[in-house]
Amino acid sequence: MTAAFDHSGGLRALERPGPLVMGILNTTPDSFSDGGRWGTLDRAVAHAEQMIADGAHIIDIGGESSRPGAEAISQDEEMRRVIPVIERLAGRCVMSIDTAKADVADAALRAGAHVVNDITASLEEVAGSHGAGWMAMHMQGEPRTMQANPTYDDVVAEIAASLTEYTARGSAAGVARMWLDPGIGFGKSTNHNLNLLRDLKKLANVGPELVVGVSRKRIIGQIHALSDHSDSGEPVGVDDRLEGSVLAAVWSWRLGAHIVRVHDVRASVAAARLLSLYTTARFS
């Protein structure tokens, strides 16, 4: 694999200190939150343009759902969904490709993406060969079965050890820029997720900067239900998780995350700006 696209400009744009916002662009029919909404090329590009206008620092483009229980799709189908979008947006924004397939990552980086967002933490060689960025996420198991019975003796310590291993592999592969993702909701119970969010500072000390994705996830729906004093025991729906998602983003930034991956870009960008003002403003 030989680099055919200069990724350095996009990576330099992400060198600015956080908090940064990654806008989610799913071109899938079955994603848990917005499956099917951006399934045509024009709709996907229009949604990306809106997120850019709303202040997103990076657009994360994915063509295969990784929700619990999701079924795999073919490489050809995934490329059909994502490559035309990347080609249309190339040179207009910083992009990551959310994929678990080496050939899809390679094609996306050639088409104009700058970063591989890798839920399998296995594509460092692809990113390194292109001089691209790599986001390495922890996942116990794989999407179809990861939530069946996630088990850890010490979830924070075990994931910190995995992130340390990813750091070494990324460095050995020559990755140009690296981020680590603890994988909230990927092979973790509610308590595991809460422990990881509570102890993000420990994970931020591993080395590379953190990217955290918790937007609209089940844990947010569960917390909303508790705050609403719901007796049903069921999480609130994905369209009613805005406040919890923004709060989780701010929490993550404050505990060391550099980038937070979100569905609600405008609200998250506003929160990021407010957070920056709260932490830097001086009044006489």
C-alpha positions as CSV (number, residue, x, y, z in Angstrom):
1,M,0.0,0.0,0.0
2,T,1.6,3.3,-1.1
3,A,0.2,6.7,0.0
4,A,-1.6,8.5,-2.8
5,F,-2.9,11.4,-0.7
6,D,-1.1,13.9,1.6
7,H,-2.7,13.6,5.0
8,S,-0.5,16.0,6.8
9,G,-2.7,19.1,6.5
10,G,-5.7,17.4,8.0
11,L,-3.6,16.0,10.8
12,R,-2.1,19.4,11.5
13,A,-5.6,20.8,11.8
14,L,-6.2,18.3,14.7
15,E,-3.1,19.4,16.5
16,R,-5.0,22.3,18.2
17,P,-5.7,21.7,21.8
18,G,-9.1,20.3,22.6
19,P,-12.0,20.1,23.1
20,L,-12.6,19.0,19.6
21,V,-15.8,17.6,18.1
22,M,-16.1,14.7,15.7
23,G,-19.4,14.6,13.8
24,I,-20.8,11.2,13.1
25,L,-21.9,10.5,9.5
26,N,-23.5,7.0,9.2
27,T,-24.3,5.9,5.7
28,T,-25.8,2.7,7.1
29,P,-29.5,1.6,7.1
30,D,-29.2,0.0,10.5
31,S,-27.2,2.2,12.9
32,F,-28.8,2.5,16.3
33,S,-29.5,6.2,16.2
34,D,-29.8,7.5,12.7
35,G,-29.8,4.4,10.4
36,G,-31.1,5.1,7.0
37,R,-31.3,8.9,7.3
38,W,-28.1,9.6,5.3
39,G,-28.2,6.6,3.0
40,T,-28.0,8.5,-0.3
41,L,-24.9,10.3,-1.5
42,D,-26.6,13.7,-1.7
43,R,-28.1,13.3,1.8
44,A,-24.8,12.2,3.3
45,V,-22.9,15.0,1.8
46,A,-25.5,17.6,2.8
47,H,-25.4,16.3,6.4
48,A,-21.6,16.5,6.4
49,E,-21.8,20.0,5.1
50,Q,-24.3,20.9,7.9
51,M,-22.0,19.5,10.6
52,I,-19.0,21.4,9.1
53,A,-21.1,24.6,9.2
54,D,-22.0,23.8,12.8
55,G,-18.3,23.7,13.7
56,A,-17.3,20.0,13.6
57,H,-13.5,19.6,13.6
58,I,-13.6,16.2,11.9
59,I,-16.3,14.1,10.1
60,D,-16.3,10.4,10.9
61,I,-17.8,8.4,8.0
62,G,-18.9,4.9,8.5
63,G,-20.7,2.4,6.2
64,E,-21.1,-0.6,8.5
65,S,-23.0,-0.5,11.7
66,S,-21.2,-1.6,14.9
67,R,-24.2,-1.5,17.2
68,P,-24.6,-4.6,19.4
69,G,-26.0,-7.5,17.4
70,A,-25.1,-5.8,14.0
71,E,-24.6,-8.1,11.1
72,A,-21.4,-7.8,8.9
73,I,-21.7,-6.5,5.3
74,S,-19.4,-7.2,2.4
75,Q,-16.4,-5.1,1.6
76,D,-17.8,-4.1,-1.7
77,E,-21.1,-2.8,-0.1
78,E,-19.2,-0.9,2.5
79,M,-17.0,0.8,-0.1
80,R,-20.1,1.6,-2.2
81,R,-21.5,3.5,0.8
82,V,-18.5,5.5,1.9
83,I,-16.0,6.1,-0.9
84,P,-18.2,8.4,-3.0
85,V,-19.0,10.5,0.1
86,I,-15.3,10.8,0.9
87,E,-14.5,11.7,-2.7
88,R,-17.2,14.5,-2.7
89,L,-15.8,15.9,0.6
90,A,-12.1,15.5,-0.1
91,G,-10.2,18.7,0.5
92,R,-13.2,20.4,2.2
93,C,-12.8,19.0,5.7
94,V,-10.9,16.6,7.9
95,M,-12.3,13.1,7.7
96,S,-11.9,9.8,9.4
97,I,-13.1,6.4,8.0
98,D,-14.9,4.3,10.6
99,T,-14.2,0.7,9.4
100,A,-12.9,-2.7,10.5
101,K,-11.6,-3.7,7.1
102,A,-8.1,-3.0,5.8
103,D,-9.0,-2.6,2.2
104,V,-11.8,-0.2,3.0
105,A,-9.4,1.9,5.1
106,D,-6.9,1.9,2.3
107,A,-9.4,3.0,-0.3
108,A,-10.7,5.7,2.0
109,L,-7.3,7.1,2.8
110,R,-6.5,7.2,-1.0
111,A,-9.9,9.0,-1.6
112,G,-9.2,11.8,0.9
113,A,-9.7,10.6,4.5
114,H,-7.0,11.5,7.0
115,V,-7.6,9.1,9.9
116,V,-8.6,5.5,10.4
117,N,-11.2,5.1,13.2
118,D,-10.6,1.5,14.0
119,I,-12.9,-0.3,16.4
120,T,-10.8,-3.5,16.1
121,A,-7.5,-1.7,17.0
122,S,-5.9,-3.8,14.2
123,L,-5.4,-1.4,11.2
124,E,-2.2,0.4,12.3
125,E,-0.2,-0.9,9.4
126,V,-2.7,0.6,6.9
127,A,-2.6,4.0,8.7
128,G,1.2,3.8,9.0
129,S,1.7,3.0,5.3
130,H,-0.3,6.1,4.3
131,G,1.3,8.5,6.9
132,A,-2.3,8.8,8.3
133,G,-3.8,9.0,11.7
134,W,-5.1,6.1,13.7
135,M,-7.8,5.9,16.4
136,A,-7.4,2.6,18.2
137,M,-10.5,1.5,20.1
138,H,-10.9,-1.2,22.8
139,M,-13.6,-3.7,22.2
140,Q,-14.2,-7.0,24.0
141,G,-15.5,-9.5,21.4
142,E,-17.1,-8.3,18.2
143,P,-20.3,-6.4,17.5
144,R,-22.6,-9.4,17.1
145,T,-21.8,-10.8,20.5
146,M,-20.0,-8.2,22.5
147,Q,-22.8,-7.4,24.9
148,A,-23.7,-11.0,25.7
149,N,-21.6,-11.2,28.9
150,P,-18.8,-8.7,29.1
151,T,-16.4,-9.6,31.9
152,Y,-13.4,-7.9,33.5
153,D,-11.6,-8.3,36.8
154,D,-10.6,-4.6,36.7
155,V,-12.1,-2.8,33.7
156,V,-10.0,0.3,34.0
157,A,-6.7,-1.4,34.5
158,E,-7.3,-4.0,31.8
159,I,-8.3,-1.4,29.2
160,A,-5.3,0.8,30.2
161,A,-3.1,-2.2,29.5
162,S,-4.7,-2.7,26.1
163,L,-4.4,1.0,25.2
164,T,-0.7,0.8,26.1
165,E,-0.3,-2.1,23.8
166,Y,-2.0,-0.3,20.9
167,T,0.3,2.7,21.5
168,A,3.4,0.5,21.0
169,R,2.0,-1.1,17.9
170,G,1.0,2.2,16.4
171,S,4.5,3.6,17.0
172,A,6.1,0.5,15.5
173,A,3.9,0.9,12.4
174,G,4.9,4.5,11.8
175,V,1.4,5.9,12.5
176,A,1.6,9.7,12.0
177,R,-0.8,10.6,14.7
178,M,-2.6,8.4,17.2
179,W,-5.6,8.5,19.5
180,L,-6.9,5.9,21.9
181,D,-10.6,5.1,22.6
182,P,-11.7,3.1,25.6
183,G,-14.7,1.9,23.7
184,I,-17.7,2.9,25.8
185,G,-20.5,0.4,25.1
186,F,-18.3,-2.0,23.1
187,G,-18.2,-5.2,25.2
188,K,-18.9,-3.3,28.5
189,S,-21.8,-3.4,31.0
190,T,-23.4,-0.2,32.3
191,N,-21.1,-0.4,35.4
192,H,-18.0,-1.0,33.3
193,N,-18.9,2.1,31.2
194,L,-19.5,4.2,34.3
195,N,-16.2,3.1,35.8
196,L,-14.4,4.1,32.6
197,L,-16.0,7.5,32.5
198,R,-15.2,8.1,36.1
199,D,-11.5,7.1,35.6
200,L,-10.9,8.7,32.2
201,K,-7.9,10.6,33.7
202,K,-6.1,7.3,34.3
203,L,-6.6,6.3,30.6
204,A,-5.5,9.8,29.5
205,N,-2.2,9.2,31.2
206,V,-1.4,6.2,28.9
207,G,0.2,8.6,26.3
208,P,-1.6,9.5,23.1
209,E,-4.7,11.7,23.3
210,L,-8.1,10.2,24.0
211,V,-11.2,10.1,21.7
212,V,-14.4,9.2,23.5
213,G,-17.7,8.1,21.9
214,V,-20.7,8.0,24.2
215,S,-23.3,10.1,22.2
216,R,-26.9,8.8,22.5
217,K,-25.7,5.4,23.7
218,R,-27.8,3.2,25.9
219,I,-26.0,4.3,29.1
220,I,-27.1,7.9,28.3
221,G,-30.7,6.7,27.9
222,Q,-30.4,4.8,31.2
223,I,-29.2,7.9,33.0
224,H,-32.0,10.0,31.5
225,A,-34.5,7.5,32.7
226,L,-33.1,7.8,36.2
227,S,-33.2,11.6,36.1
228,D,-36.8,11.4,34.9
229,H,-37.7,9.1,37.8
230,S,-38.9,6.5,35.3
231,D,-40.4,3.3,36.8
232,S,-40.2,1.4,33.5
233,G,-36.6,0.4,33.8
234,E,-36.1,1.1,30.1
235,P,-33.8,3.8,28.7
236,V,-35.4,6.8,27.1
237,G,-35.4,6.8,23.3
238,V,-32.3,7.8,21.3
239,D,-34.0,11.1,20.2
240,D,-34.3,12.2,23.8
241,R,-30.7,11.8,24.9
242,L,-29.3,15.2,23.9
243,E,-28.7,16.7,27.4
244,G,-27.0,13.5,28.7
245,S,-24.9,13.2,25.5
246,V,-23.7,16.8,25.8
247,L,-23.0,16.4,29.5
248,A,-21.0,13.2,28.8
249,A,-19.0,15.1,26.2
250,V,-18.1,17.9,28.7
251,W,-17.3,15.3,31.3
252,S,-15.0,13.5,28.9
253,W,-13.2,16.7,27.8
254,R,-12.7,17.8,31.4
255,L,-11.1,14.4,32.3
256,G,-8.6,14.4,29.5
257,A,-10.4,13.5,26.2
258,H,-9.1,15.5,23.1
259,I,-11.9,14.5,20.8
260,V,-15.5,13.5,21.5
261,R,-17.5,11.7,18.8
262,V,-21.1,13.0,18.7
263,H,-24.3,13.0,16.7
264,D,-25.4,16.5,17.9
265,V,-22.7,18.7,16.6
266,R,-24.1,22.1,17.1
267,A,-24.9,21.6,20.7
268,S,-21.6,19.9,21.4
269,V,-19.6,22.6,19.7
270,A,-21.4,25.2,21.8
271,A,-20.6,23.2,24.9
272,A,-17.0,22.9,23.9
273,R,-16.7,26.7,23.4
274,L,-18.4,27.4,26.8
275,L,-16.1,24.9,28.4
276,S,-13.1,26.7,27.0
277,L,-14.4,30.0,28.2
278,Y,-15.1,28.6,31.7
279,T,-11.5,27.3,32.0
280,T,-9.7,30.3,30.5
281,A,-11.7,33.4,31.1
282,R,-10.4,36.0,33.6
283,F,-12.6,38.7,35.1
284,S,-11.6,41.8,37.0
